[in-house]
Amino acid sequence: MDGKKAQLVNRRKEEILTAAKRIFAQNGFRRTKIEQIAAHLSVGKGTLYRYFEDKKSLFLAVFEQGMVQLRQAMRANVEPIIDPKDKISAAVRTYFEFFESDRELIEILMQVRSEFRDYYMAYYRQTYSEYIVNIQATLRQGMEMNQFRALDVEKTADAMSDILSGTLQSFYTKQEPGLLLDRAEAITGLILNGVRRKSQDELSCEGEKSND
């Protein structure tokens, strides 16, 4: 396939995925028909089948595309940062900004979890390892720089991930515009206050209180 043809194929796939995401998010996987997506694009359904084997493969491709875009955003916004505290702040902000700006993807994610649980768990395990290793590395770096107190890195990283996932679930349930960004600063503060190394003055003050 020459370069020009490859560009056309990729552009057509992008058009199909964009339309499919909107319709799947609105109607749900089970109620969506390939014909609806094709009609939205003003093409025959055979055109879609040239790019995707069936409705399920198209649906999962929408999900996977969104997860790739999330990882790209995290890498672009977080990896260049050196300071561990700033790295955590940027990660929290990027995560919430990403989903705040793409609510359709949240709906797709929740549908994948319910409709294709085995697939979701396998995909989650595969991608979670990279994600959680990055958090662990940041925590270890913060400990080495004496910014963070002594931590159980594995458990702390899992807890941080659970906080973000739980907030996303809450947003999905409440459907309050701006909720994710509104929570970003509070959650960042909660995490950083929990992991930071206390100053000698703070430790002395706590010691005095315990002796009272």
Secondary structure, 3 states (H helix, E strand, C coil): CCHHHHHHHHHHHHHHHHHHHHHHHHHCCCCCCHHHHHHHHCCCHHHHHHHCCCHHHHHHHHHHHHHHHHHHHHHHHHCCCCCHHHHHHHHHHHHHHHHHCCHHHHHHHHHHHHHCHHHHHHHHHHHHHHHHHHHHHHHHHHHHCCCECCCCHHHHHHHHHHHHHHHHHHHHHHCCCCHHHHHHHHHHHHHHHHHECCCHHHHHHHHHHHHC
